[in-house]
Amino acid sequence: MTAMDKHDVDPALWPLLEGFPPIDVTAQTLAGFREALRGMAVMPDPATHPDVRIEEVRVPNGAAAGIRGLLYLPAGKAPRGALLHAHAGGFVMGSVEMDVARNIELVRATGCAMLSVDYRLAPEHPHPAALEDCHAGLDWLAEQARALGFAPERIGVIGESAGGSLAASVALLARERRTVRLACQVLIYPMLVPPAQSVDTAAPDPRTGRHIWTRASNGFAWAANLGAAPPDPQTIAGLAPDLSGLPPAFLAVGDIDLFVHDNLEHVGRLLRAGCAVEAHVYSGAIHAFDRAVEAPVSQRFTGELVAFLRRQLG
């Protein structure tokens, strides 16, 4: 990787760039990406996290087998609240196992329970399959709240990238269906808007979309997720005409992330709708920057996220 390739990127994130070669996700490369993510998804030895218990659960979603999920619980004490988590992967790849280490740390730091949903992936299962799976997970979590020891009004949603889009859309769906009254929504560099409706398409920023998640990958992933159907503004939060009545939001994104302009547009729309928002834009941060856990920018992000969750769910 040349110095020009690293231009504008926080030097602490350079090792992350070295570990993710600039290969676009396409119909031809998707299987390889899925296999690579499966190889990275390793469950830690339970002895390394005696203070956080992890259970595999099945969430009813209308199918016979239901949807698999990982439930995290603080060991030996009642959770102070809970989070419904949707993983990243552009709607087309990824699994709950790839975030286990980070989720353990978040449960440990906040004292909250967490349910991470292994939602169905596109293109085999196009929108709204993943959204309905995540909403089913939210319903299940609310139903289990008393038994697990937390109040059902202390539930939030959280997700990264495509998972951030799903978290935002779950909040929208919960409002529309009047199912769960959420305490907060955490949107981490969320993949909110299809390319045709994106600020980036109308006015491309040459600083963004060059690292980790490219314009080509984004175009393929949205096409796979939407299939032949046009985008539905009622089930895609980034397109929703009405954002009023949604829970307080935390949004974090790097200033050279492909999604930064759409994310800031969403922040403005939430504010205009009367929603409380805490927004963080990190200088020199790329998509998935928080994967570099030792980088100062990632540690700053984690501290700000934990503080927000403690306020909203405590």
C-alpha positions as CSV (number, residue, x, y, z in Angstrom):
1,M,0.0,0.0,0.0
2,T,1.4,3.3,-1.1
3,A,1.7,6.5,0.9
4,M,-1.0,8.0,-1.4
5,D,-3.3,5.1,-0.5
6,K,-2.9,6.0,3.2
7,H,-3.4,9.7,2.7
8,D,-5.9,11.2,5.1
9,V,-6.1,7.9,7.1
10,D,-5.3,8.0,10.8
11,P,-1.8,6.3,11.0
12,A,-3.1,4.2,13.9
13,L,-5.5,2.6,11.4
14,W,-2.9,1.7,8.8
15,P,-2.5,-1.9,10.1
16,L,-6.3,-2.4,9.6
17,L,-5.9,-1.3,6.0
18,E,-3.0,-3.8,5.5
19,G,-5.3,-6.6,6.7
20,F,-8.1,-5.8,4.3
21,P,-7.0,-5.9,0.7
22,P,-8.9,-3.5,-1.6
23,I,-11.1,-6.1,-3.3
24,D,-14.7,-5.3,-4.2
25,V,-17.5,-7.5,-3.1
26,T,-19.2,-8.9,-6.2
27,A,-21.3,-11.9,-7.3
28,Q,-18.0,-13.6,-8.1
29,T,-16.1,-12.7,-4.9
30,L,-19.0,-13.0,-2.4
31,A,-18.4,-16.7,-1.6
32,G,-14.7,-16.0,-0.8
33,F,-15.6,-13.1,1.4
34,R,-18.2,-15.2,3.3
35,E,-15.6,-18.0,3.8
36,A,-13.0,-15.5,5.0
37,L,-15.4,-14.1,7.6
38,R,-16.3,-17.6,8.8
39,G,-12.6,-18.2,9.3
40,M,-12.3,-15.1,11.5
41,A,-15.4,-16.0,13.6
42,V,-13.9,-17.9,16.5
43,M,-15.7,-18.4,19.8
44,P,-13.5,-17.7,22.7
45,D,-12.9,-20.2,25.5
46,P,-15.6,-19.5,28.2
47,A,-12.7,-19.4,30.8
48,T,-11.6,-16.1,29.3
49,H,-14.9,-14.4,30.1
50,P,-16.3,-15.9,33.4
51,D,-18.1,-12.6,34.0
52,V,-20.1,-12.8,30.8
53,R,-22.2,-15.9,30.0
54,I,-23.1,-16.7,26.3
55,E,-26.0,-18.9,25.4
56,E,-27.2,-19.9,21.9
57,V,-31.0,-19.4,21.6
58,R,-33.7,-19.8,18.9
59,V,-35.9,-16.8,18.1
60,P,-39.3,-17.6,16.6
61,N,-39.7,-15.9,13.2
62,G,-42.5,-17.9,11.6
63,A,-40.2,-20.6,10.3
64,A,-40.0,-24.0,11.9
65,A,-36.4,-23.7,13.0
66,G,-36.6,-20.0,14.0
67,I,-33.5,-17.8,13.9
68,R,-30.4,-18.5,15.8
69,G,-29.0,-15.9,18.2
70,L,-26.3,-15.5,20.8
71,L,-27.5,-14.2,24.2
72,Y,-25.0,-12.4,26.4
73,L,-25.7,-12.0,30.1
74,P,-23.6,-10.5,32.9
75,A,-22.8,-13.4,35.2
76,G,-24.0,-13.3,38.8
77,K,-26.1,-10.1,38.5
78,A,-29.2,-8.8,36.8
79,P,-28.6,-6.8,33.6
80,R,-29.2,-3.1,33.8
81,G,-30.9,-3.2,30.4
82,A,-30.5,-5.0,27.1
83,L,-29.4,-4.5,23.5
84,L,-30.6,-6.1,20.3
85,H,-27.5,-6.4,18.1
86,A,-27.4,-6.7,14.3
87,H,-24.0,-7.6,12.8
88,A,-22.2,-5.9,9.8
89,G,-21.6,-7.5,6.4
90,G,-23.4,-5.4,3.8
91,F,-26.6,-7.5,4.2
92,V,-24.8,-10.3,2.3
93,M,-22.2,-11.8,4.6
94,G,-21.2,-12.1,8.3
95,S,-22.5,-13.9,11.3
96,V,-23.0,-13.4,15.0
97,E,-19.7,-15.1,15.8
98,M,-17.6,-12.4,14.2
99,D,-18.5,-9.9,16.9
100,V,-18.2,-12.1,20.0
101,A,-15.1,-10.5,21.4
102,R,-16.4,-7.0,21.0
103,N,-19.8,-7.9,22.4
104,I,-18.3,-9.4,25.5
105,E,-16.4,-6.2,26.2
106,L,-19.6,-4.1,25.7
107,V,-21.6,-6.3,28.0
108,R,-18.8,-6.2,30.5
109,A,-18.5,-2.4,30.3
110,T,-22.2,-1.6,30.4
111,G,-23.7,-4.4,32.6
112,C,-26.4,-4.9,29.9
113,A,-27.6,-8.1,28.3
114,M,-27.4,-8.4,24.5
115,L,-29.0,-10.6,21.9
116,S,-27.1,-10.8,18.6
117,V,-29.3,-12.1,15.8
118,D,-28.0,-14.4,13.0
119,Y,-30.4,-12.9,10.5
120,R,-30.9,-14.3,7.0
121,L,-28.6,-12.9,4.3
122,A,-29.2,-11.6,0.8
123,P,-29.3,-12.3,-2.1
124,E,-30.8,-15.7,-1.0
125,H,-33.1,-13.8,1.3
126,P,-33.7,-10.2,0.1
127,H,-35.2,-7.4,2.1
128,P,-37.2,-7.4,4.4
129,A,-36.1,-10.8,5.6
130,A,-33.2,-9.6,7.7
131,L,-35.3,-6.8,9.1
132,E,-38.1,-9.1,10.1
133,D,-35.6,-11.5,11.8
134,C,-34.1,-8.6,13.8
135,H,-37.6,-7.3,14.8
136,A,-38.5,-10.9,15.9
137,G,-35.3,-10.8,18.0
138,L,-36.4,-7.6,19.6
139,D,-39.9,-9.0,20.4
140,W,-38.3,-12.1,21.9
141,L,-35.9,-10.0,24.0
142,A,-38.8,-7.9,25.3
143,E,-40.8,-11.0,26.2
144,Q,-37.9,-12.4,28.1
145,A,-37.0,-9.2,29.9
146,R,-38.6,-10.0,33.3
147,A,-37.3,-13.5,33.4
148,L,-33.8,-12.3,32.5
149,G,-34.0,-9.6,35.2
150,F,-34.2,-6.2,33.4
151,A,-37.1,-3.8,32.7
152,P,-38.6,-4.1,29.2
153,E,-38.4,-0.3,28.8
154,R,-34.6,-0.5,29.0
155,I,-34.0,-2.0,25.6
156,G,-31.9,-0.5,22.8
157,V,-30.9,-1.5,19.3
158,I,-27.3,-1.4,18.0
159,G,-25.6,-2.3,14.8
160,E,-22.6,-1.6,12.6
161,S,-22.7,-0.8,8.9
162,A,-25.6,-2.9,7.4
163,G,-26.4,-3.8,11.0
164,G,-26.7,-0.1,11.7
165,S,-29.2,0.2,8.9
166,L,-31.1,-2.8,10.4
167,A,-31.0,-1.2,13.9
168,A,-32.4,2.1,12.6
169,S,-35.1,0.2,10.6
170,V,-36.0,-2.0,13.6
171,A,-36.6,1.2,15.6
172,L,-38.8,2.5,12.8
173,L,-40.7,-0.8,12.6
174,A,-41.2,-1.0,16.4
175,R,-42.7,2.5,16.3
176,E,-45.0,1.6,13.4
177,R,-46.1,-1.7,14.9
178,R,-46.2,-0.4,18.5
179,T,-44.3,-3.5,19.7
180,V,-41.4,-2.4,21.9
181,R,-40.8,1.2,23.1
182,L,-37.1,1.5,22.7
183,A,-34.8,3.4,25.1
184,C,-32.1,4.1,22.4
185,Q,-30.7,3.3,19.0
186,V,-26.9,3.0,18.3
187,L,-26.0,3.4,14.7
188,I,-22.3,2.7,14.0
189,Y,-21.3,3.9,10.5
190,P,-24.7,2.8,9.3
191,M,-25.5,1.7,5.7
192,L,-28.7,3.8,5.5
193,V,-29.4,4.7,1.9
194,P,-29.3,2.8,-1.4
195,P,-26.9,4.4,-3.9
196,A,-29.6,5.9,-6.1
197,Q,-30.8,8.0,-3.1
198,S,-27.4,8.7,-1.6
199,V,-25.8,12.1,-1.1
200,D,-22.6,10.5,-2.4
201,T,-24.2,9.7,-5.8
202,A,-25.4,13.2,-6.3
203,A,-22.1,14.8,-5.1
204,P,-19.3,12.2,-4.8
205,D,-16.6,13.0,-2.2
206,P,-13.2,11.9,-3.5
207,R,-11.9,11.4,0.1
208,T,-14.5,8.7,0.8
209,G,-15.2,5.1,-0.3
210,R,-11.6,4.2,-0.9
211,H,-11.0,1.8,2.0
212,I,-12.7,-1.3,3.4
213,W,-16.1,-0.6,1.9
214,T,-16.1,0.8,-1.6
215,R,-18.7,2.3,-3.9
216,A,-18.6,-0.9,-6.0
217,S,-19.2,-3.1,-3.0
218,N,-22.0,-0.9,-1.7
219,G,-23.7,-1.0,-5.1
220,F,-23.6,-4.7,-5.3
221,A,-24.7,-5.2,-1.7
222,W,-27.7,-2.9,-2.0
223,A,-28.8,-4.6,-5.3
224,A,-28.5,-8.0,-3.7
225,N,-30.5,-6.9,-0.6
226,L,-33.3,-5.2,-2.5
227,G,-33.6,-7.8,-5.3
228,A,-36.2,-6.8,-7.9
229,A,-38.3,-4.7,-5.5
230,P,-38.0,-0.9,-5.3
231,P,-36.8,0.5,-2.0
232,D,-39.6,0.7,0.6
233,P,-39.4,4.0,2.6
234,Q,-41.5,2.5,5.3
235,T,-38.9,-0.2,6.1
236,I,-35.6,1.5,5.3
237,A,-34.9,4.1,7.9
238,G,-32.6,6.2,5.7
239,L,-35.5,6.8,3.3
240,A,-38.4,7.1,5.9
241,P,-40.4,10.3,5.4
242,D,-41.2,10.5,9.1
243,L,-38.6,10.0,11.8
244,S,-40.6,11.5,14.7
245,G,-41.1,9.5,17.8
246,L,-37.9,7.5,17.5
247,P,-35.7,6.9,20.5
248,P,-32.5,8.9,21.3
249,A,-29.8,8.1,18.8
250,F,-26.0,7.6,19.0
251,L,-24.3,7.8,15.6
252,A,-20.6,7.3,14.9
253,V,-18.8,7.5,11.6
254,G,-15.4,8.3,10.2
255,D,-14.9,11.4,8.1
256,I,-13.5,9.4,5.2
257,D,-16.1,6.6,5.4
258,L,-18.3,6.2,2.3
259,F,-21.4,6.8,4.5
260,V,-20.4,10.0,6.3
261,H,-22.5,12.3,4.2
262,D,-25.6,10.1,4.3
263,N,-25.1,9.6,8.1
264,L,-24.9,13.3,8.7
265,E,-28.0,13.9,6.6
266,H,-29.8,11.3,8.8
267,V,-28.6,13.1,11.9
268,G,-30.1,16.3,10.6
269,R,-33.4,14.6,9.7
270,L,-33.6,13.1,13.2
271,L,-33.0,16.4,14.8
272,R,-35.6,18.1,12.6
273,A,-38.1,15.4,13.7
274,G,-37.5,16.2,17.3
275,C,-35.3,13.2,18.2
276,A,-32.3,13.5,20.6
277,V,-29.1,12.7,18.8
278,E,-25.5,12.3,19.9
279,A,-23.3,12.3,16.8
280,H,-19.6,11.7,16.5
281,V,-17.5,12.1,13.4
282,Y,-13.9,10.9,13.8
283,S,-11.1,12.5,11.8
284,G,-9.1,10.1,9.7
285,A,-11.3,7.1,10.5
286,I,-12.3,4.7,7.8
287,H,-15.2,2.2,7.6
288,A,-14.9,-0.4,10.4
289,F,-12.2,1.7,12.1
290,D,-13.3,0.3,15.5
291,R,-11.9,-3.1,14.5
292,A,-8.5,-1.6,15.3
293,V,-9.3,-1.9,19.0
294,E,-5.9,-0.5,20.2
295,A,-6.1,2.7,18.1
296,P,-6.7,5.8,20.1
297,V,-9.6,6.8,17.9
298,S,-11.3,3.4,18.5
299,Q,-10.8,3.7,22.2
300,R,-12.3,7.2,22.2
301,F,-15.3,5.9,20.3
302,T,-15.7,3.0,22.7
303,G,-15.6,5.3,25.7
304,E,-18.2,7.6,24.2
305,L,-20.5,4.7,23.3
306,V,-20.3,3.1,26.7
307,A,-21.1,6.4,28.4
308,F,-24.1,6.9,26.1
309,L,-25.4,3.4,26.9
310,R,-25.0,3.8,30.6
311,R,-27.0,7.0,30.5
312,Q,-29.8,5.6,28.3
313,L,-30.1,2.1,29.8
314,G,-29.0,2.7,33.4
